[in-house]
Amino acid sequence: MEKQTLRERFHAKGYSVTIYANAHGLCRNALRNVLDGYTNGKKRGKSRDCIDRLRMDGVWDDAQDGKQLTYDPAKRSA
């Protein structure tokens, strides 16, 4: 059985990015970046708040998520 991505698990629970972000007071763009693997919440901030909420709702898997980003941080502009 293939492991589901974070975004697939998020949608499998019936969540919508916009509605979820508004309901929990999260930044919609930060939530999208987390779901796409662009940020991993290693520092405190909007992404970390999203991850904390996803963890409470049982979407975030500590063993699988946030270990590897889908972009090269050295090439990302500030």
Buried (B, 14 or more C-beta within 10 A) or exposed (E): EEEEBBBEBBBEEEBEBEEBBEEBEBBBBBBBBBBBBBBBBEEEEBBBBBBBBBBEEEBBBEEEBBEEBEEEEEEEEE
